[in-house]
Amino acid sequence: MIVEKMRFAGKDDRTAILYNQSITVSGIPQEAYDYVVNGRSAIEWVMDRYQVKVGKGSGIKNDPNDWAREHGQPRYILDLLLGLITVSLETMKIVKG
């Protein structure tokens, strides 16, 4: 369940997210991206935050997979993404209603 960096399936295709080499989350409706927090879709925010990064100045590696391993929850990041897609869709149904 390790994630390095989530990506969209294509430049203009946000219906699928490549979670890692083995896992693709597909069938994501465009409406899920309408749920915006601080000017950015919540899904894209999670995609940006939950990736392995190395600090430019410090060289310190920030690996979100470490937390998942330490807490015995290897699916944590994937479950977070899937749950956020659901929450985004349900929130937009409420807002439009």
Secondary structure, DSSP 4 states (H G I P E B T S, - for coil): ---S--EEEETTEEEEEE-SSS-EEE---GGGGG-EETTEEHHHHHHHHSS-EE-TTT--EE-HHHHHHHTT-TTHHHHHHHHHHHHHHHHHHHHH-
